[in-house]
Amino acid sequence: MKQNLILWTAAFIITFLSGFLDSISSPNYPVSGTIGVGGEKVSYKFDKIHHGNQPYKFIIRTDIDTLEGKIEYKAKEETNWKTVTLKSADNILYGQIPAQEAGAELEYRAVIFHINKNYFLPSQKPVSIKFFGKISPFINALYFFTLFLGILLSTRSGLDFFNENEKIKKLSLLTAVPFFVNAFVASPLRKTYELGGIGNKVLPLSEIFPLGNIILFFFWIVTVIVIFNIKGYKKAVIISAVIILILFQILFS
């Protein structure tokens, strides 16, 4: 009992850390920072993904009461910037970019003004933001829950290598269930919502079945086949569990 508790705890920690590492290393992680202007701090965050049919709301936090600014945005293929003047209230500059069609991608940046000097945020280059449709909260929760559960169970299956009373075969079969639901139910529904396909248009299968989720499922099916057909399956399953974690980092970041 104690050994099982330790293994489940270890599997949960490994899965959590893997998810955290994936989120902070993702190319969709927001661009944020703080600069000094006139001896005061100015903090910003530029999102790279926006879900929903509402305008994208953008804010800059500052301790300078007189700070002014604007947002500049354009489609990647355009050359001329559109501008939105930022409003000020309670040490915050705020504005919004109009809602775009699902799948549309814009470049945007902020320009702030203080004592006849301009500052571009971020200073290096504009940030790309992609607009998606609003996702059903239930579908979104189902997607992340089944993905997390699949990785948790595959990790736990691998750690059963160290268990005296191992139940790898049962765990491996159980692991295939959330991977299947994620790849063939939750992912297609989530993508359909994201790309505005609900009640609007029929999307190509290649767009609604993300390759990464399908790879995880079929790789684990191969693992299950190996487990039930070779004697040294304990080593095979721990290797497969490690590969699943690696694939997750590669395919989802």
C-alpha positions, 0 to 999 in steps of 0.5 A: 500500500505504501509503495503504491502511494509513493509511486502514484505521488511520483507519477503525479509530480512528474506529470505536473512538472512535465505540464509546467515545463511544456507551458513555459516553453511553449511558443504561445507563452505570453511575452511580458516584461518591465521597463524603466521610464522616467524612474518608474516601472512600466509592466506589460504582457502580450498574449499570443492566443486569444479565444472568443468572439470579443475584442482582445483587451490589452493593458499596461501597468504603470506608476506614471500618471501622465503616461500615454500610448497606443496599440499598433496592429496589422495582418502579417501580409499588410504594410500599414499599421492600424492604431488604437489610442490607449485610455488611462485609469488607475495607473493602467493604460488599456485598449482593445484590438477588434475581434477577428475571424477564427484562425486570423493572425495579427502582429501588434505592439505598443508605443508609449510616450513620456516627456517627448520620448517614444518607447516601443513595447516590446523593444525587439519586434512585434508580437504575433497573436492568433484569434480562435473561436470560443471553446465550450468550457466542458470541451476544454476541461475534457481535453486537458483532463484526458491529456493529463490523465493519459500522461499520468497513467502512462507515467504510473505504468512505467513506474510500476517497474519498481513495484513488487506487485506490479499491475502493468498490464491492467494499467496499460489498458486503462491508459489507452482509454484517456488517450483515445478520448483525447485524440478522437473526441476531445481534440476534434471538438476543441479544434472545431470550436477554435476554428469556428466550425460549429454551425458555420462550416465543415472543416477538413479532417486534417485540421480537426485531428491534431497529429500530436494527440493521435501519435500519443494514442497510437504509440501507447497502443504499440506499447500495449501490444508489446506488453502482452507479447514479450516477456521483458515487458517491464523494461519496455513499458518504462522506456515507453513512459519516458518516450511519452513524456519526451513526445509530449514536450516535442509535440505540444510545445 
